[in-house]
Amino acid sequence: MIVINYLHIGIDDTDSPDGMCTTYLASQIVNKFKDNGIELVDYPRLIRLNPFARFKTRGNGGVSLKIVNDDNAARAKEIVLEEVEKLSMFDCDNTNPGVIFYDGEITKEMEGYAFRAIYEFITIDEAEEFGKSVGCEIHKFKKGRGIIGSIAAISLPLTDFTYELLAYRSSDNYGTKRQINYESVYRMDKETFPDTFENIDYSEDYIAIEPKTPCPVLYGIRSNTVGALKKAMDIVEVSEPIVDWCIFKTNQHTDMHIQKAENIASMKQFGCYCVTGEVKNRPTIIDGGHMFFYIFDESGEIECGAYEPTKNFRKIVSHLRQGDIIRVYGGIGEQNTFNIEKFQVIELNDVEYKNPICECGKRMTSAGKNKGFKCKKCGRKIESNEKVPILITRFLKNSWFYETPVSARRHLSKPLCRMNLE
């Protein structure tokens, strides 16, 4: 029996808000590998980490590559380190690249670390200590924060995954408006959805495949299959050069960051959860357009937020009322507020209590505390203080899911089109 050893390569934290993209750096490494006769095992991987981590890169994702650990391995390492040094945005204070080389099988211990990187917050020291303990070859640049995501990127098991095709533009065009034919994007979406998804936010007339940052990416198309991506790329028309493109296997849109919380009190800041609770108060909107309300259970309560960028999602949230039972999905941010990515209605409170109606047809009013009700029209009084339950029609529906729009959706949040819902 022939045993093949593999070299796992992890890279993270090479970009900045002003440019670069770790996926582009990975695509250049892949090209150099091809020039040197080095072949990848499977697609390069793009692994998104905890979206609520205190320190994160622009997209908070690391990349990993897997090759056969043979005579070419030493040259592969040289290529990786050369490209990281050449392309990383070292001028940015918050860019602290990290590279990991690991020879061998990914262990359960390493998989556990990867899930921690998605669920929680890991420090650089913790990552370095763990990496050394499992035999990783560690390369830190500046503070080396990227080793956190690099170890996770090689270690995460992809029980659910999607693909993303990223097309890259010429460096001459960085920072300029992308020359994408929007009509072709609408046509592409029509012809490939739901195999591709997250292409357009129809409610906002927003082209979601187009980045809004001065990075090398011209556009990115997400899909469940590689075949659909290639079909989509053939349909999308652009008026500027595509200098390269690459398909990544990724944990995007899998809800992999979501942990099922036992109760509200068990959740921790910067963690990502789904939890069930009862709505305590009607949602209210504040200056700036953010909407808040509380849910509670037997263990405690937590404030939930639907923020201004979620646009019309706030209108859906506004239909919640006291007594509704909902399951919320999202994470807990800096202010200890639960940021909602989507929610499911478990049970609606569709009963409203009103004053009784008099025999004359007029709704009665209170006669005073504990004095029953009286009718202003005919003068009739009743001694009972009990209000009458009235069944009301609700905008929301039991068992239904409601999600933020495409324009406000996080990388890891699973859209309803991938949830096999009735």
N, C-alpha and C positions, 0 to 999 in steps of 0.2 A: 504494500500500500504506500503510495507516494504522499508525503505530507508537505503541503505548501505553506511556507511562512509568508506572512504579509507585513508590509510596513504601512502603518497608519500615520497620516500627516494632518495635523490640526493647525489652523491659522485664525487669528482674531485680532480685532482692535487696530486695524490699519487705516481706517478712514477718519473723516472729521466732518463737521457740519458744512465745511466749505468745499468738500470734494472727496475724490477717491471712493472706492467701494471694494470691500474685501472679495466680493464675487468676481470683480474685474481682475484683481490681482491673481485670483485662483485661475481664471481663464488664461491669463498670460503664462502661468506656470504650466498649465495643461499643454499649451502650444509648445513651450520649450521641451516638455517631456516628449512630445511627438517627434520633435526635431532630433532628439537623442535616443529614439527607439524605445522609450519608456511608455508602457500602456497602463491605463487605469483599469482597475477592477470595479465595475459598476460605474454609475454616474458620480460626479463630484457631489458632495452633500452640502446643503445649506441648512444649518440648525439654528433656529430662533430660540433665544433664552428668555428668562423671566421678564416680561414687559414692564414689571413694576420694580425692578432692581434699582437701587439708588445710583449706581454708576453703570452706564451702559453706552454702547456705541449707537450711532444714528438708527440703525435697524436692529440693533442688539442681536446680531447673528454671527456665528462663526462658521467657517467652512472646513471640510475635511476631504482628503483624497486617500485612496487606497491603491497600493501597487504591490506587485510580487517583490518580496525582499530577496533580490538576487544580486548579480554583479553590478547592476545599474543603481542600486540603492544609494551608494555614496554620492554618485553624480546627482541623483534626485534631491538629496539633502542640500547639496551645493546650490542647485537651481532655486530651491525654495528660499533659502536664506538670502541669496543674491536679489531675488525679486522683491522680497519683503523690504530689504534695505533700500532698494531702488525706488519703489512705488509708494511706500507708506507715508502718511502725512505727518512727519516728525515735527514740523513747525507748530502743530497744535498741541497745547498743554495736555489736553485730554486724550491724545492718541498715544497709546502705550502697547505696542504690538507684543504678541506672544506666539511662539511656534512650538509645537510638540511633535516629536517623533516617537512612535511606539511600535516595537517589534513583538508580535505575538497575538494571541487570541484575546478578545475583549471579555473581561471577567464580569461576573455579577456585581462585584464591588465597584467596578468602573461604571456599569450601567446605573447603579444606585447614585453615584456621584452626578451623573448626567441629569438624572431626574431632580436631584437637589438643585442643580444650576437653573432648572426651569421653574421649580416650585419656590425656591428660597433665595437667600443672598449668601454668596460665598466670597470670602476675602482672598486677596492675592496670596497671603501666607498659607492659608488653608489649602488653596489649589496647589501651591508649590510643594507643600509637605505631602499631599496626597499623590501628586504626580511622581515624586521621587519614590514613594512607598510601593508603587506598582511598576516601577521601572521605566518611566517616561524619560526621554532625553529632552531637556527643557532649555529653550532659548528665549530670554527676556530682553526686550528693547525698552529703554527708559524704565518705567516702573514695571512693565511687563504684565499689566492687568489682563492682556489678551490670553494668557495661559488658562484663565478660568474657563473661557468659552472654547478654547482649543481642545482641552481635555474632554469637555462635554461633546464637542462636535464629532470626535472620533468614537465616543463611547455610547452614544444614545441608540437604543434599538428602535427601529422604525416599524412598529407594528401597524401603524397607519401612516400614510405618506401621500404627498402630492408632488407634482413637478412644476418647475418654473423655468421658462425660456427667457433669458435676458439677452437683449441685443445692445451692443455697445457702439457709441458714436466716436467720431474723430476728436482728438484732444483740441483741435482748432475750434471746435464748436462748444466746448465746455462753457457753461454759464449763459449760453444763448437759448432762445426759445427753440424747443424741439419741433422739427418739421415733420409732423405726423398728420396724415390725412384722416381727420376724425370720422368722415363718412365711411371710410374703409373699416374703422374700428367698430362702428355700429353694425356694418355688414358682417364682419368677423364674428361678433358676439351672436348675431342672429343665426349664423350657420354652424357655430360650434358649441353653444351653450346647450346643456349643462356640462359637457365634457370639459370646456373651459369655463371659468367663472371669475367674478370680481373684475370684469373688464370695464364696466360702465356703471356709474351711479345714475340711474335714470331719473330719480327724484330731484337730483341737483344738476342734471345734464353735465356730469363730471366724468372725464376720461381717466379711469383709474389705472390704466396700464402705463401712464406717463408720469414719471417722477417729477417732483417739484423742487428738487435740489440740484446744484451744479455738479452732479456726479457723472461718471462715464456712461451710465445706463441711459439708453435711448428709450426703451420700453421694456416692460416685463409682463409676460402672459402666464397665467397660472392654470393648471389643468390636472385632471385625474390620469391622463394618459399622454405618452410621448407623441403618439400619432396625431392627436388633436392639436398639440402644440405646433407641429410642423405644418399642418393644414392652416392653422391660424396665422403663422408667419407668412405663408404664401398670400394670404388675403390682405394683411395690413400693408398699406402703402406709405412710404416715407420719401421726403425730398432732400435727404442728406445721406452721406455714406454710412453704411453699417460696416465698421471695421472688424467686428468679431461678434460671435454669439455663442452662448453656452447653455446647456440644459442642466439644471440642478435637481437632485432628489432631495426633498425637504419635509420637515414636519409642519410647514405652514398650513393653517386652516384645518387642524386636527383636534383642537381643544386639548392638546397634550399638556398644556400648562395648568389645566383645571383639576384640582383635587376635590373630592367629595368631603365636605366638612360635616363632622358629627353634629355640631350645633354652632350657633353664632359665636359663643364664647371661646370655642376652640380655634378660631381663625387668628392668624398673626399678620401684623403689618408687613407689607411687601409680598404677601403670599397671594396665590390665585386659587379661587374656589368656586364651587357651586354649593349653595345653601338654601334651605327652605325656611321661610318665615312668614309671619302675618303682618300685613301693612298696618302701621300704627296711626298714620295721619295722611291726609290728602297731600300729594306733591305740590310744592310751592316753587316758584321761580324767583331768582334774585337778580340784582343788577349784574349785567354781563351775560345773562341768558342761561345760567346754570340752574338745573332743577334738582331739588333734594326732597327726600322723605325717609322715614325710618321703617325698618322691619324688626320684629322681635320674635323670640321663642322663649321657652322656659329658662334658658341659660342667660339671656341678656338681649341687648338690642344693638343695632348698628345703623349709621346713616348711609343711605344709598344716593348716588349721584348720577344724573344723566346730563352731561356737559354740553355747552353750546355747540361744539363741533358736530354733535350727533343730530343736529337739525330737527327734522320731523319726527325722529324717534321720541323726542320730548313730548310731542303731542300724544303719542301712544301712552307714554308713562303717565301723562296727566289724567288719564281715564282710570287710574288706580284709585281705590277708595278704602277707607278704614275697614278692616275685617277681611280683605282679600288675602288668600294664601297664595304665595308665589315662590318659585325657585329662581334665584338670580345666579348668573354666571359672570365672573369678572375677577377683579383683584383689588387689594387694599393699598392705597397710595400714601403719599407723604402726610396727608391730613387725617389719616385713619378713616377715610370715607371709602365705601365700597363702590368702585367704578363699574357700572353695569355694561356688559358687552351684549348680553341678551337675557331675556327672562321667559319663564314658562308659567302660565296661569294654572295653578293646581285646583283652586276652588274660588269662585267669585262670590262675594257677598252681594247677592241680588235682592236683598230685602231692605226696605226702608221703612222706618216707623214714623207714622204721621198721626195727627189728631184725628179722632173719629169724625164721621160725617153725620150731621143731624138728620132727623127724619124729614126735615124740610129741604134737604139737599145741600145745605151750606156746611162747609167744614167748620168745626167748632174751634174755639180758642180756650186757653187755660183760664180757669176761674180763680187761679191763685195757687200757691204752693199747697199740695195735698188737698185741694178743694174740687178736684174733678175738672169738668169742661162745661162751657156755656156756649150758646148760639147767639150771636149778635143780631141775627135776622129775626128769629121767633122767640128768643128768650129762654128756650128750653135748657135745662141743666141736667147733667149726669154726675154721679158721685165718683165713678171709677177714674183712677188716674192713669190707666193703662192706655198707651198708644196702640194703634192698629198696624200690624205688619202689612206692607204693600209690596208685591212682587214688581221689580223694576226691570226694564230692558237695558242691558249693558252693551257698550261698544266692544269691549274685550270678550273673548270666548274661552270657555274652560278647555284646558289641555293644549291650547295654542301656544306656540313660541313667537316671540317678537324680538327682532334683532336691530342693532344699530345699522345705519346705511353703509354702503360700500366705502364711501369717502371717509368714514370715521372708524372703520373696522381695523382692529389690530391684526398683525401677521398671523398669530396663532389661533385666533378665534374661528371656530368652525361655522361656516355659513349654513343656513337652513337647507340650501340645495345639496349639501353633502350629508344631511342627517337622516335620509331615508324616511322622511315624515309622510304620513298620509296627507 
